[in-house]
Amino acid sequence: MKPAAGSANAPLWGALCVVAASVLWGTTGTAATFAPSVSPLAVGAVAMGIGGLLQALYATNAMTGQWPGLLDRWRLVALGAAAVAIYPLAFYSSMRLSGVAVGTVVSIGSAPVAAALIERFADGKRLTRRWMAGALLGVSGAALLSFAGHAPAGSPGGSWTSLAGIALGLLAGATYALYSWAAHRLIGGGLSSRAAMGAVFGLGGLLLMPVLAVTGRPLVESWVNFSVGAYMALVPMFAGYVLFGWGLARIRASTATGISLLETVVAAGLAVLVVGERLPPHGWLGAAVVLFSLFVLTPGRSARGPLRSPSPPGKKLAQQQAGAQPHE
């Protein structure tokens, strides 16, 4: 059983949930290469679209019971859902244009900085020295991995396709940070992680259905394509984001996006072992630096409970009373 969000072990368990989610997410780029005839828009739409609808189905009871709270924060839900819809389209297009390693590294590597800036300007939260040190290490390692990603023979390198892929990766990183912050703020406002994630990802999934309808035909033209789509929706997206929601109930969004840099290491490793991309020595050094940054970013057992987003004064007492309840 997961510890309550207010318990002493909550930050550590939250971090471990994000680590597990990141490992699952790291498989998506390699899985997508098994369906080369499927466009990155279709891959993103089926993965996050169907996965998001499954999140909503999983959270039906929680959303029904907390509907007044979701309705009261509909702008935040809509903002998070829009980011959820944009993220996979940018992310998988980035990987198609720049390669699995570079696309993943740029997308996920830029997210911690974006998350920190959002928290700083939207919530007025200070950046701790520990977080800044860990994020600097993680982003530096991600940058080494990114440069290493240009090593394969015949790589377009500085061509417009590679630059476009990097630009889309930055957009993916920003939207990933945005929906993570929105979900964390909803949870911090008193909603359960199940209700918050179900609402944000369910609405985001609905927004992706028109894209899937237009681009998704190749997914049903072969069993391989269908299997790839089913795997992406069920495992990394559905199961991964259930774990991520549990994590966001216990640690800050900027910490969660920092820890999720592990995804870049998993993606780069699979790109080398399965896809056949080459990673030079400085790429492996970057992977090691990212892994080391996780030890800096991961809260210890003695860390204080997860930070909460500011709430209206009238809700402070209710939040304090609910602080010991698990967010599930």
C-alpha positions in Angstrom: 0.0 0.0 0.0 1.3 3.5 -0.8 1.9 5.8 2.1 -0.4 8.8 2.7 0.7 12.0 0.9 1.3 13.6 4.3 3.5 10.8 5.7 7.3 11.0 6.3 7.9 8.5 3.5 5.7 10.2 1.0 8.3 12.2 -1.0 10.5 9.1 -1.4 7.6 6.9 -2.6 6.4 9.7 -4.9 9.9 9.9 -6.4 10.0 6.1 -6.9 6.6 6.3 -8.7 8.0 8.8 -11.1 11.1 6.7 -11.7 8.9 3.7 -12.6 6.8 5.9 -14.9 9.9 7.2 -16.6 11.2 3.8 -17.3 7.9 2.9 -19.0 8.0 6.2 -21.0 11.5 5.5 -22.2 10.3 2.6 -24.2 7.9 4.6 -26.4 10.3 5.9 -28.9 11.7 2.4 -29.6 8.2 0.9 -29.8 7.2 3.5 -32.4 10.1 2.4 -34.7 8.3 -0.9 -35.1 5.5 0.8 -37.0 7.4 3.1 -39.4 4.3 3.4 -41.7 2.3 5.0 -38.9 2.8 8.8 -38.8 4.1 10.4 -35.6 0.8 12.3 -35.3 -1.1 9.0 -35.3 1.3 7.4 -32.8 0.9 10.4 -30.5 -2.8 10.5 -30.9 -3.3 6.8 -30.2 -0.9 6.7 -27.3 -2.0 9.7 -25.3 -5.5 9.8 -26.7 -6.6 6.3 -25.9 -4.4 6.3 -22.8 -6.0 9.5 -21.6 -9.5 8.1 -22.1 -8.5 5.0 -20.1 -7.3 7.4 -17.4 -10.8 9.0 -17.3 -12.5 5.6 -17.2 -10.2 4.5 -14.4 -11.1 7.7 -12.5 -14.8 7.8 -13.2 -15.9 7.3 -9.6 -13.3 9.8 -8.3 -14.3 12.4 -10.8 -18.0 11.9 -10.1 -17.4 12.4 -6.4 -15.2 15.4 -6.8 -17.1 17.0 -9.8 -17.8 20.4 -7.9 -14.1 20.8 -7.3 -13.2 20.0 -10.9 -15.9 22.4 -12.2 -14.6 25.1 -9.9 -11.1 24.7 -11.5 -12.2 24.2 -15.1 -9.7 26.7 -16.5 -6.8 24.8 -14.9 -8.3 21.5 -16.2 -8.7 22.9 -19.7 -5.1 24.3 -19.7 -3.7 21.0 -18.6 -5.8 19.1 -21.2 -4.6 21.4 -24.0 -1.0 20.7 -23.0 -1.8 17.0 -22.9 -3.1 17.1 -26.5 -0.2 19.1 -27.9 2.6 17.2 -26.1 2.5 13.8 -27.9 2.1 15.4 -31.4 5.2 17.4 -30.8 7.1 14.6 -29.0 6.7 11.9 -31.5 7.2 14.3 -34.4 10.5 15.4 -32.8 11.7 11.8 -32.5 10.8 11.1 -36.2 12.7 14.1 -37.4 15.7 14.0 -35.0 16.0 10.4 -34.0 14.8 8.6 -30.9 17.7 9.6 -28.6 17.8 13.3 -29.6 14.0 13.7 -29.7 13.6 12.2 -26.3 16.5 14.0 -24.7 15.5 17.5 -25.9 11.8 16.9 -25.0 12.4 15.6 -21.5 15.6 17.4 -20.9 14.0 20.8 -21.3 11.0 20.0 -19.1 12.6 20.6 -15.7 13.6 24.1 -16.6 10.2 24.9 -18.0 8.5 23.4 -14.9 10.7 25.5 -12.6 10.0 28.7 -14.4 6.2 27.9 -14.3 6.4 27.3 -10.6 8.5 30.4 -10.0 6.2 32.8 -11.9 2.8 31.2 -11.4 3.2 30.0 -7.8 6.0 32.2 -6.5 8.0 29.1 -5.4 11.7 29.5 -4.7 14.1 27.2 -6.4 16.2 25.3 -3.9 19.9 25.0 -4.2 19.6 21.2 -4.2 17.1 21.3 -7.1 19.2 23.8 -9.1 22.3 21.5 -8.7 20.3 18.4 -9.6 18.6 20.1 -12.6 21.9 21.5 -13.8 23.5 18.1 -13.7 20.5 16.5 -15.4 20.2 19.0 -18.2 24.0 18.9 -18.8 23.9 15.2 -19.1 20.9 15.4 -21.4 22.8 17.9 -23.5 25.7 15.5 -23.8 23.3 12.8 -24.9 21.7 15.2 -27.4 25.0 16.0 -29.0 25.9 12.3 -29.1 22.7 11.6 -30.9 24.1 13.2 -34.1 26.8 10.5 -34.3 25.0 8.0 -36.6 26.3 7.8 -40.1 24.3 9.8 -42.5 22.6 11.8 -39.8 21.3 15.1 -41.2 23.0 16.9 -38.3 22.5 20.6 -39.0 19.8 20.1 -41.6 16.4 21.7 -41.3 14.8 18.4 -40.3 17.0 18.0 -37.3 16.5 21.6 -36.2 12.7 21.3 -36.7 12.9 18.1 -34.5 14.7 20.0 -31.8 12.2 22.9 -31.9 9.3 20.4 -31.6 11.2 18.8 -28.7 11.3 22.1 -26.9 7.6 22.5 -27.4 7.0 19.0 -26.1 9.1 19.8 -23.0 7.2 23.0 -22.3 3.8 21.3 -22.6 4.9 18.3 -20.5 5.9 20.8 -17.8 2.6 22.6 -18.1 0.3 19.6 -17.7 2.5 18.3 -14.9 2.1 21.7 -13.1 -1.6 21.8 -13.8 -2.2 18.3 -12.4 0.0 19.0 -9.3 -1.9 22.3 -8.6 -5.2 20.5 -8.9 -4.0 17.9 -6.4 -2.6 20.6 -4.2 -6.0 22.2 -4.2 -7.6 19.2 -2.5 -8.5 16.9 -5.4 -7.3 13.3 -5.4 -4.6 12.4 -7.9 -7.0 10.0 -9.6 -9.6 12.7 -10.2 -7.1 15.3 -11.3 -5.3 13.0 -13.7 -8.5 11.5 -15.0 -10.0 14.9 -15.8 -6.9 16.4 -17.4 -5.9 13.4 -19.4 -9.5 12.4 -20.3 -10.2 15.8 -21.8 -6.8 15.8 -23.5 -7.6 12.4 -24.9 -10.9 13.7 -26.3 -9.1 16.6 -28.0 -6.8 14.0 -29.7 -9.6 11.9 -31.2 -10.1 14.0 -34.3 -6.3 13.7 -35.0 -6.6 9.9 -34.6 -9.6 9.7 -36.9 -7.7 11.5 -39.6 -4.3 9.9 -39.3 -4.9 6.5 -37.6 -5.9 4.3 -40.5 -2.4 2.6 -40.8 -2.9 1.4 -37.2 -5.5 -1.1 -38.3 -3.8 -2.2 -41.5 -1.5 -4.7 -39.8 -1.3 -6.6 -36.5 2.2 -5.1 -35.9 0.9 -1.5 -36.1 -2.1 -2.4 -34.0 0.0 -4.0 -31.4 2.4 -1.0 -31.2 -0.6 1.3 -30.8 -2.2 -0.9 -28.1 1.1 -1.2 -26.2 1.7 2.6 -26.3 -1.8 3.3 -25.0 -2.0 0.7 -22.3 1.5 0.5 -20.8 3.6 3.7 -21.0 0.6 6.1 -21.2 -2.1 4.5 -19.0 0.0 2.6 -16.4 2.8 5.2 -16.6 0.6 8.2 -15.9 -1.2 6.4 -13.1 2.2 6.1 -11.5 3.0 9.7 -12.4 -0.2 10.9 -10.8 0.7 9.1 -7.5 4.1 10.8 -7.7 2.7 14.3 -8.3 0.6 13.9 -5.1 3.8 13.6 -3.1 6.4 15.7 -4.7 6.6 19.1 -6.6 6.1 19.2 -10.4 9.6 20.6 -10.9 11.1 17.6 -8.9 8.9 15.1 -10.9 10.0 16.5 -14.2 13.6 16.5 -13.1 13.5 12.9 -12.0 11.8 12.0 -15.3 15.1 12.8 -17.0 15.7 9.1 -16.4 13.5 8.6 -19.5 16.2 10.0 -21.7 18.7 7.4 -20.4 16.2 4.5 -21.0 15.4 5.9 -24.5 19.0 6.3 -25.5 19.9 2.8 -24.2 17.1 1.2 -26.2 17.9 3.3 -29.2 21.4 1.8 -29.2 20.5 -1.8 -28.3 17.3 -2.2 -30.3 17.1 0.5 -33.0 20.8 0.4 -33.9 21.6 4.1 -33.2 25.2 4.7 -32.2 26.2 6.4 -28.9 29.8 7.7 -28.6 31.7 7.9 -25.3 30.4 11.4 -24.4 26.9 10.1 -24.9 27.4 7.4 -22.2 29.0 10.0 -20.0 25.8 12.1 -20.4 23.7 9.1 -19.4 25.8 8.6 -16.3 25.5 12.3 -15.3 21.7 12.1 -15.7 21.6 9.0 -13.5 23.7 10.8 -10.9 21.4 13.8 -11.0 18.5 11.5 -9.9 20.2 11.0 -6.5 20.3 14.8 -6.0 16.8 15.4 -7.1 15.1 12.4 -5.3 13.9 13.5 -1.8 15.0 11.4 1.2 12.9 9.8 3.8 13.5 12.7 6.1 12.3 15.3 3.6 9.2 17.2 4.4 5.9 16.3 2.8 5.1 17.4 -0.8 4.7 21.1 -1.3 1.2 22.3 -2.0 0.1 25.0 -4.4 -1.4 28.1 -2.9 -5.1 27.8 -2.2 -7.8 30.4 -1.3 -7.8 31.3 2.4 -11.2 29.7 3.0 -9.9 26.3 1.9 -6.8 26.3 4.1 -8.5 24.6 7.1 -10.1 21.9 4.9 -6.7 21.2 3.3 -5.1 20.8 6.7 -7.7 18.4 7.8 -7.4 16.4 4.6 -3.6 16.4 4.8 -3.3 13.0 6.3 -5.6 11.3 3.7 -4.0 9.5 0.8 -4.4 11.0 -2.6 -5.3 8.0 -4.7 
